[in-house]
Each structure stands twice: as C-alpha cells, then as structure tokens.
C-alpha cells in the first residue's frame, strides 16, 4: 500500500472546507508490538492513532495533542498522542476478557473522551465529551459539534495491520457554503473501511471527490517515537524522598527499575544514582544506563 505512515492535507479550491487523510503501517505495528493486545483493542488503538494524527495536523505551535478514553469496565484506558513532529505513541490498559463484538462506547463503560492540547510554551487545553456514540469517529464528531461548533465528518478504520483516517471539516472562519458542506460530508461518509485501508490517497481522493476542484499537499511522514528518557524517569522518582528511594532500592536488591508504559524501555537506578539525584544534579543522565 502506498502512502503508508504519512499524512496529507486536502485542498478544496473553491469551497470553505479543509481535509486531511492519514495512513499508518509500521508506526501502528510498532505500537502493537509493545504489548499483547486482543484484536478488538488492536483495532481501536489503530483508530486512536489515526485520529490523533488527523487532529494534530491543524496544530499551529510546537507541542502535542492526545486522546484519552477512560471507562469503568475491563477496558480502563485508551490513549494516543501525536506531536507537531508527527511522532506517535499509544497504549491501552485493561483487565480480563474484552468483548470482541462490543461497540466503542460499550468497551468503555460510563466512559468519557478527553482531547488535550499541550503546547511546549503556553497553557494546556482540554475538552471532554461523554462516550455516547458507537464509534470513536462519531464521538469525535460530537466533540467538534458541541465544543467547537464545527461541522466535521471523520472516517477511521484499522484491522490490526494498517490504520487510516479521513477528516473533512468546515473552515472555522467560513460560516458560508452549507450546500457545499453537505455535499462533501455525504461523499466522505460513503468511504468504506477497505478503501481507507487499501487505496492510495490519489485513487481514494478521485473516487470520493472527482467532481470537486481539490488536490493533495505533499505527504508528511508519521512515525512511532517515545520521548521517555532516563532523566524523566529520575524526575518522576524524585516525587519520593531520598530515604524512601533508598529503602525501596534495598527491598529490590539494590536497584530500582522504572519501565515506560508506552515503549517498555527500562531504566535502572542504583543507590549511587539515587544519591546523585539529590546531591549531584545533572550526573544521573550521564550514566551509561541510557535509553
């Protein structure tokens, strides 16, 4: 499949609508390789990854955008994030058996979906929407309608091997062209899962919008990347006191191991490292025990 691990914006020349399409292959497989997920979670994580890549395409600053769905059933957390560099990562937390036939909102009992935007400089923003729709795409459409007052159509698909997404949306400042929007929205809604996962972007765009004046921007690469580090792990440990950490290390044979939930990298801290955290700042990260 062409256009793998890329995102492309769609330019509509004569109407006030924006579009973007994303395809994930290797980056999606890398996320799945970090844990043994049942098929239904593999699929929904792929949709989450496709969704954050679509939503982050509109970031106008350096930072990251994340989606986090939480529920009270066996599936507790789904999370995916994408940075302005198009770096992706995702994770799921669950216990017990998961119903393979359950809809998205049934997987996350009494669930809610949070969209968080975190600029490297500036204030953090979060919007929350209840999970009242059977698909992630429909929940996100609800969010844009309720919180942003933007007419939006989203298509998401994943099959455990590939993931993809399409977003079309009225431009925020437009406020005109209802007939144009209705036409584009209906056309986008006809996109089938297999087309989204298998067709190259040019072919898909032609099938959907061949009567429109539109074209694709140059593709931008998507990739799996986890920004965990030994320094960040040390910072997290310092939420405890030196005495507490020393005692914990003693209980664990002289070493504290910290694992990243996203990529499973492990960072080891011995008693000398713990002392350095509190008495020689800056020396821990230079240890040869690095990511």
C-alpha positions as CSV (number, residue, x, y, z in Angstrom):
1,X,0.0,0.0,0.0
2,X,1.3,3.4,-0.9
3,X,1.1,6.5,1.3
4,X,2.0,4.3,4.3
5,X,2.9,6.2,7.5
6,X,2.1,9.5,6.0
7,X,-0.4,12.3,6.5
8,X,-1.6,14.5,3.6
9,X,-3.8,17.6,3.7
10,X,-6.5,18.0,1.1
11,X,-7.0,21.4,-0.5
12,X,-10.5,22.2,-1.9
13,X,-10.0,25.2,-4.2
14,X,-13.5,26.7,-4.4
15,X,-15.2,25.8,-1.1
16,X,-14.7,26.6,2.6
17,X,-13.8,23.0,3.6
18,X,-10.5,21.5,4.7
19,X,-9.5,17.9,4.6
20,X,-6.7,15.6,5.7
21,X,-6.0,11.8,5.3
22,X,-3.6,9.6,7.3
23,X,-2.3,6.1,6.8
24,X,-0.3,4.1,9.3
25,X,1.6,0.9,8.9
26,X,5.0,0.5,10.5
27,X,4.2,3.0,13.3
28,X,1.0,1.2,14.1
29,X,2.7,-2.2,14.1
30,X,5.4,-0.8,16.4
31,X,2.8,0.3,19.0
32,X,1.1,-3.2,18.8
33,X,4.5,-4.9,19.3
34,X,4.9,-3.4,22.7
35,X,2.1,-5.4,24.3
36,X,-0.1,-8.4,23.6
37,X,-3.5,-6.8,22.9
38,X,-6.6,-8.7,21.9
39,X,-7.9,-8.0,18.3
40,X,-10.6,-5.5,19.4
41,X,-8.1,-3.4,21.3
42,X,-5.6,-3.6,18.4
43,X,-8.3,-2.1,16.1
44,X,-9.4,0.7,18.4
45,X,-5.8,1.7,19.1
46,X,-5.3,1.9,15.4
47,X,-8.3,4.2,15.1
48,X,-6.9,6.3,18.1
49,X,-3.6,6.7,16.3
50,X,-5.2,7.7,13.0
51,X,-7.4,10.1,14.9
52,X,-4.6,12.0,16.7
53,X,-2.6,12.2,13.5
54,X,-5.6,13.9,11.8
55,X,-6.4,16.2,14.7
56,X,-2.8,17.3,15.2
57,X,-2.5,18.3,11.5
58,X,-4.0,21.6,12.5
59,X,-1.6,22.4,15.3
60,X,0.0,25.9,14.8
61,X,2.6,25.6,17.6
62,X,5.1,23.2,19.0
63,X,3.6,20.7,21.3
64,X,1.4,17.6,21.3
65,X,-2.2,16.5,21.1
66,X,-3.5,13.5,22.9
67,X,-6.8,11.5,23.0
68,X,-7.6,9.6,26.2
69,X,-10.7,7.5,26.7
70,X,-11.5,6.2,30.2
71,X,-14.1,3.8,31.4
72,X,-15.2,1.7,34.3
73,X,-15.2,-1.8,32.7
74,X,-12.5,-4.2,31.9
75,X,-11.1,-1.8,29.4
76,X,-10.0,1.1,31.6
77,X,-7.8,3.4,29.4
78,X,-7.0,4.0,25.8
79,X,-4.5,6.8,25.0
80,X,-2.8,8.0,21.9
81,X,-0.8,11.1,21.2
82,X,0.9,12.9,18.3
83,X,3.4,15.7,18.4
84,X,3.9,18.6,16.0
85,X,6.8,16.4,14.5
86,X,4.2,13.7,13.7
87,X,5.7,11.4,16.4
88,X,3.1,8.9,17.6
89,X,2.6,6.6,20.5
90,X,-0.3,4.8,22.1
91,X,-1.3,2.5,24.9
92,X,-4.2,0.6,26.4
93,X,-4.9,-0.6,29.9
94,X,-7.3,-3.5,30.5
95,X,-8.1,-6.4,32.8
96,X,-9.8,-9.7,32.0
97,X,-11.7,-10.6,28.8
98,X,-12.8,-8.0,26.3
99,X,-16.0,-8.4,24.2
100,X,-14.8,-8.6,20.6
101,X,-18.2,-7.5,19.3
102,X,-18.7,-4.6,21.6
103,X,-19.1,-1.1,20.2
104,X,-16.6,1.6,21.2
105,X,-18.9,3.1,23.9
106,X,-19.7,-0.4,25.2
107,X,-16.0,-1.2,25.6
108,X,-15.6,1.8,27.9
109,X,-18.4,1.6,30.4
110,X,-19.6,5.0,31.6
111,X,-16.7,6.4,29.6
112,X,-15.5,9.8,28.6
113,X,-13.1,11.0,25.9
114,X,-10.6,13.8,26.6
115,X,-8.8,15.8,23.9
116,X,-5.8,17.5,25.3
117,X,-3.6,20.0,23.6
118,X,-0.2,20.7,25.3
119,X,1.9,23.5,23.8
120,X,5.6,23.4,24.7
121,X,5.1,27.1,25.6
122,X,1.7,28.3,26.8
123,X,-1.4,27.0,28.5
124,X,-2.7,23.5,28.4
125,X,-6.2,23.0,26.9
126,X,-8.6,20.0,27.5
127,X,-12.0,19.3,26.1
128,X,-14.1,16.4,27.4
129,X,-17.1,14.6,25.8
130,X,-19.1,11.6,27.1
131,X,-18.9,8.4,25.0
132,X,-22.5,8.3,23.7
133,X,-21.8,7.1,20.2
134,X,-20.9,3.5,19.0
135,X,-17.7,4.6,17.2
136,X,-14.7,6.8,18.0
137,X,-15.3,8.7,14.8
138,X,-18.8,9.6,15.8
139,X,-17.7,10.6,19.3
140,X,-15.2,13.0,17.8
141,X,-17.8,14.4,15.5
142,X,-19.9,15.0,18.6
143,X,-17.0,16.8,20.2
144,X,-16.5,19.2,17.3
145,X,-20.2,19.9,17.0
146,X,-20.7,20.5,20.7
147,X,-17.4,22.1,21.8
148,X,-16.0,23.7,18.7
149,X,-19.3,24.4,16.7
150,X,-17.6,23.0,13.6
151,X,-19.3,20.7,11.2
152,X,-17.0,17.7,10.8
153,X,-17.1,14.3,9.2
154,X,-14.5,11.7,10.3
155,X,-13.9,8.2,9.0
156,X,-11.5,5.8,10.9
157,X,-10.5,2.2,10.2
158,X,-7.9,-0.3,11.5
159,X,-7.5,-4.1,11.0
160,X,-4.5,-5.0,13.2
161,X,-2.2,-4.5,10.3
162,X,-3.0,-1.0,8.9
163,X,-4.9,2.0,10.2
164,X,-6.2,5.0,8.4
165,X,-8.4,8.1,8.8
166,X,-10.1,10.8,6.8
167,X,-11.3,14.2,8.2
168,X,-13.3,16.9,6.4
169,X,-14.3,20.0,8.2
170,X,-15.8,23.4,7.6
171,X,-13.2,26.1,7.9
172,X,-13.7,27.9,11.3
173,X,-13.9,31.4,9.8
174,X,-16.1,30.5,6.9
175,X,-19.7,30.4,8.1
176,X,-21.0,30.0,4.5
177,X,-21.5,27.3,1.9
178,X,-23.9,24.9,3.7
179,X,-24.8,23.3,0.4
180,X,-21.1,22.7,-0.4
181,X,-20.5,21.2,3.1
182,X,-23.5,18.9,2.9
183,X,-22.2,17.6,-0.5
184,X,-18.7,17.0,0.8
185,X,-19.9,15.4,4.0
186,X,-22.2,13.0,2.2
187,X,-19.4,12.0,-0.2
188,X,-16.9,11.5,2.7
189,X,-19.4,9.3,4.5
190,X,-19.5,6.8,1.6
191,X,-15.9,5.8,2.2
192,X,-15.6,2.1,3.1
193,X,-13.1,0.7,5.6
194,X,-11.4,-1.4,3.0
195,X,-11.0,1.7,0.7
196,X,-9.5,3.7,3.5
197,X,-7.0,0.9,4.4
198,X,-6.1,-0.3,0.9
199,X,-6.4,2.5,-1.7
200,X,-3.6,5.0,-2.3
201,X,-4.6,8.6,-1.5
202,X,-4.8,9.8,-5.1
203,X,-7.2,7.0,-6.0
204,X,-9.3,7.5,-2.9
205,X,-9.5,11.2,-3.5
206,X,-10.6,10.7,-7.1
207,X,-13.3,8.1,-6.1
208,X,-14.7,10.5,-3.5
209,X,-14.3,13.9,-4.9
210,X,-13.7,13.6,-8.7
211,X,-16.3,16.3,-9.4
212,X,-14.6,18.8,-7.0
213,X,-11.6,21.0,-7.5
214,X,-9.3,19.5,-5.0
215,X,-5.7,18.2,-4.7
216,X,-3.3,16.7,-2.1
217,X,-0.5,18.6,-0.4
218,X,2.9,16.9,-0.2
219,X,2.8,13.9,2.3
220,X,4.4,14.3,5.7
221,X,5.8,11.3,7.4
222,X,4.3,9.7,10.6
223,X,6.5,7.6,12.9
224,X,6.4,5.9,16.2
225,X,8.6,7.7,18.8
226,X,8.5,7.6,22.5
227,X,10.1,10.6,24.3
228,X,10.7,8.8,27.6
229,X,14.2,9.2,29.0
230,X,16.4,8.3,31.9
231,X,16.2,12.0,33.1
232,X,12.4,12.0,33.0
233,X,12.3,8.7,34.9
234,X,14.7,10.2,37.6
235,X,12.5,13.3,37.8
236,X,9.5,11.0,38.5
237,X,11.3,9.1,41.2
238,X,12.1,12.3,43.0
239,X,8.4,12.6,43.9
240,X,9.6,10.4,46.7
241,X,12.3,11.3,49.3
242,X,15.8,10.1,49.2
243,X,15.2,7.9,52.2
244,X,12.1,6.3,50.7
245,X,14.0,5.6,47.5
246,X,17.0,4.1,49.3
247,X,14.6,1.8,51.2
248,X,12.8,0.8,48.0
249,X,16.2,0.0,46.3
250,X,17.2,-2.1,49.3
251,X,14.0,-4.1,49.1
252,X,14.6,-4.7,45.4
253,X,18.2,-5.9,45.6
254,X,19.9,-2.6,45.4
255,X,18.3,-1.4,42.2
256,X,15.1,0.4,41.3
257,X,13.7,-0.4,37.8
258,X,11.4,2.1,36.0
259,X,9.6,0.9,32.9
260,X,8.0,3.2,30.3
261,X,4.4,2.1,29.7
262,X,4.5,3.2,26.1
263,X,7.6,1.5,24.8
264,X,8.7,-0.9,27.6
265,X,12.1,0.6,27.9
266,X,13.6,0.1,31.3
267,X,15.8,2.4,33.3
268,X,17.8,1.2,36.3
269,X,18.8,3.3,39.3
270,X,21.2,2.0,42.0
271,X,22.0,3.6,45.3
272,X,24.7,5.8,43.8
273,X,22.2,7.1,41.2
274,X,19.7,7.9,44.0
275,X,22.3,9.8,46.0
276,X,23.3,11.7,42.8
277,X,19.7,12.8,42.2
278,X,19.6,14.7,45.5
279,X,23.2,15.8,45.9
280,X,24.8,16.0,42.4
281,X,22.1,17.2,40.0
282,X,22.9,16.5,36.3
283,X,25.0,13.4,36.9
284,X,22.2,10.8,36.6
285,X,21.5,11.5,32.9
286,X,25.2,11.0,32.1
287,X,25.2,7.4,33.4
288,X,25.8,4.7,30.9
289,X,22.4,3.2,31.7
290,X,20.6,5.1,29.0
291,X,17.6,4.6,26.7
